[in-house]
């Protein structure tokens, strides 16, 4: 899979790396249904999952634990891949 274009300037390696982790790597893992590719990106003890919307005013805490988020992520990945 080819990475989507990174919107951050080449002279901003930190933001490029964060974008790669949050967008490209997560998308690849989601399409493959492979949580293990991104599991280490999360701090389980400090995790709080937010369900977003078009505006930050629409954002709501939704997942109180990483296992809850992981299970929803895996289920959504299955649906995306036509497995459910």
C-alpha positions in Angstrom: 0.0 0.0 0.0 1.3 3.4 -0.9 1.2 6.1 1.8 -1.1 9.0 1.2 0.8 12.3 0.8 2.1 13.6 4.1 0.8 17.2 4.6 3.7 18.2 6.8 6.8 19.9 5.5 10.0 17.9 5.1 11.7 20.2 7.7 9.1 19.1 10.3 10.1 15.5 11.0 8.2 15.2 14.3 4.9 16.1 12.7 5.6 13.9 9.7 6.3 10.9 12.1 3.1 11.6 14.1 1.1 11.8 10.9 2.6 8.6 9.6 1.7 6.8 12.9 -1.9 8.2 13.1 -2.9 8.1 9.5 -0.8 5.9 7.3 0.1 3.1 9.7 -3.3 2.9 11.3 -5.0 2.8 7.9 -2.8 0.0 6.7 -3.4 -2.0 9.9 -7.2 -1.4 9.8 -7.4 -2.5 6.2 -5.5 -5.7 7.1 -7.4 -6.2 10.3 -4.1 -6.5 12.1 -4.2 -4.7 15.5 -0.7 -6.0 16.4 0.7 -3.5 13.9 -0.5 -0.5 16.0 -0.9 -2.0 19.5 2.4 -0.5 20.8 1.3 3.0 19.7 -1.1 3.2 22.7 -0.5 3.9 26.4 -3.0 1.5 27.9 -3.0 3.0 31.4 -3.7 6.6 30.1 -6.0 5.7 27.3 -9.2 7.5 26.6 -10.9 7.0 23.3 -12.7 10.0 21.7 -15.4 9.6 19.0 -15.0 12.5 16.7 -17.1 14.4 14.3 -16.7 17.2 11.8 -16.2 19.8 14.6 -14.4 19.4 18.0 -17.7 20.4 19.6 -19.0 17.0 18.4 -16.2 15.0 20.1 -17.2 12.8 23.0 -15.3 10.4 25.3 -16.5 7.0 24.1 -14.0 4.3 25.0 -12.9 4.2 28.7 -10.3 1.5 28.1 -8.0 0.4 25.3 -9.5 -3.1 25.2 -12.9 -1.6 24.5 -11.4 0.6 21.7 -9.5 -2.4 20.3 -12.6 -4.6 20.1 -14.6 -1.9 18.4 -11.6 -1.2 16.0 -11.4 -4.9 15.1 -15.1 -5.2 14.6 -15.2 -2.1 12.3 -12.2 -3.5 10.4 -14.1 -6.8 9.9 -17.1 -4.9 8.6 -14.9 -2.8 6.3 -13.4 -6.0 4.9 -16.8 -7.6 4.4 -16.3 -10.3 6.9 -19.5 -9.7 9.0 
